[in-house]
Amino acid sequence: MKQIGELFQTADWKAEKHVPVIEMPAKVKKGENIKLVVSVGKQIAHPNTTEHNIAWIDVLFLPDGEKLPSHLGRFEFLAHGASVQGPNTSTVYTHPEVTLTFKTEKSGVVYAGSYCNIHGLWTGSMELKTE
């Protein structure tokens, strides 16, 4: 039986991007608000259609020396062009990008996971240093 971590992919495919990209300062002052942006498809756009889309992004922070991460947020993307007329008939499409703000006293690692309804689970991470 596979462990849940084995279900997350980290290497992208050529035609589209799935790995969540984390953008934030590499160093911050302890207790300072940290603006964090996570997106899927930054370099090469991911399809956002009724049939093929990013359903959600999860963001976690694991402070150095801690056993468990803090769950900073889950963000669902629910508008993929569907309407009562059928698939891809709406003019409303969400884009898989989120911005959040948090603060910490410790250095650690930010982890982001995403789910593509066709290609499964993906993960990315970035270290954060506090001074």
C-alpha positions in Angstrom: 0.0 0.0 0.0 1.3 3.5 -0.9 1.7 6.2 1.7 -0.1 9.4 1.0 3.2 11.3 0.3 3.8 8.9 -2.6 0.7 10.1 -4.3 2.0 13.6 -4.8 4.0 14.4 -8.0 6.7 17.0 -8.2 8.0 16.8 -11.8 6.0 18.6 -14.4 5.0 17.5 -17.9 6.0 19.2 -21.1 2.6 20.5 -22.3 1.3 22.0 -19.1 2.3 22.9 -15.5 0.8 21.4 -12.4 3.4 22.0 -9.6 2.3 24.8 -7.3 4.7 27.8 -7.5 5.3 29.6 -4.3 6.3 33.3 -4.3 7.4 35.0 -1.1 10.5 36.6 0.4 13.2 34.2 1.3 14.0 36.1 4.5 11.7 38.0 6.8 11.8 39.5 10.3 10.3 37.4 13.1 6.7 38.3 13.6 6.5 40.3 10.4 3.5 39.7 8.1 4.5 37.6 5.1 2.7 37.9 1.8 2.6 34.6 0.0 1.3 33.8 -3.5 0.7 30.3 -4.8 -0.2 29.6 -8.4 -0.5 26.7 -10.8 0.5 27.2 -14.4 2.8 30.2 -13.9 5.2 29.5 -16.7 2.9 27.4 -18.9 -0.9 27.9 -18.3 -2.8 25.0 -17.0 -6.1 24.3 -18.8 -9.1 25.7 -17.0 -12.1 24.0 -18.6 -15.0 22.1 -17.3 -13.3 18.8 -18.2 -9.7 19.7 -17.1 -9.0 22.0 -14.2 -7.2 22.7 -10.9 -9.8 22.0 -8.2 -7.9 23.2 -5.1 -4.7 24.4 -3.5 -3.6 23.7 0.1 -0.9 25.7 1.9 1.0 24.5 5.0 3.9 25.8 7.0 6.2 23.5 9.0 8.3 25.6 11.4 11.9 24.3 12.1 11.9 21.9 15.0 8.1 21.3 15.0 6.6 17.9 14.4 3.4 19.0 12.7 2.7 21.8 10.1 0.2 24.6 10.5 -2.5 24.5 7.8 -2.6 28.0 6.5 -5.5 27.5 4.1 -7.4 25.5 1.5 -8.6 27.3 -1.6 -11.1 25.8 -3.9 -11.7 26.8 -7.5 -15.3 26.1 -8.5 -16.0 28.1 -11.7 -14.7 26.2 -14.8 -17.0 27.5 -17.5 -19.9 25.2 -16.8 -23.5 26.6 -16.9 -27.0 25.2 -17.2 -26.4 25.2 -21.0 -23.5 22.7 -20.5 -19.7 22.4 -20.3 -17.6 25.5 -21.2 -20.7 27.7 -22.0 -20.2 30.2 -19.2 -17.9 33.2 -19.3 -16.8 32.7 -15.7 -13.5 30.8 -15.0 -11.5 30.9 -11.8 -7.7 31.1 -12.1 -5.6 28.8 -9.8 -3.8 31.5 -7.9 -4.1 32.5 -4.2 -2.6 35.2 -2.0 -2.5 34.9 1.7 -0.7 36.6 4.6 0.7 35.0 7.7 3.4 35.6 10.3 5.8 33.4 12.2 8.6 33.6 14.8 10.5 30.6 13.3 12.1 29.7 10.0 10.6 26.7 8.2 9.2 25.4 5.0 6.1 26.4 3.1 4.4 23.5 1.3 1.7 23.8 -1.3 -0.4 21.0 -2.8 -2.8 21.1 -5.7 -5.2 18.8 -7.3 -5.8 18.5 -11.1 -9.0 16.6 -11.8 -7.2 14.7 -14.6 -3.6 14.4 -13.5 -3.9 14.1 -9.7 -2.0 15.5 -6.8 1.1 17.8 -7.1 3.3 19.5 -4.5 5.9 22.3 -4.3 7.8 23.8 -1.4 10.0 26.8 -0.4 12.2 27.5 2.6 11.6 30.6 4.7 14.2 32.1 7.0 13.5 34.5 9.9 15.9 36.9 11.4 
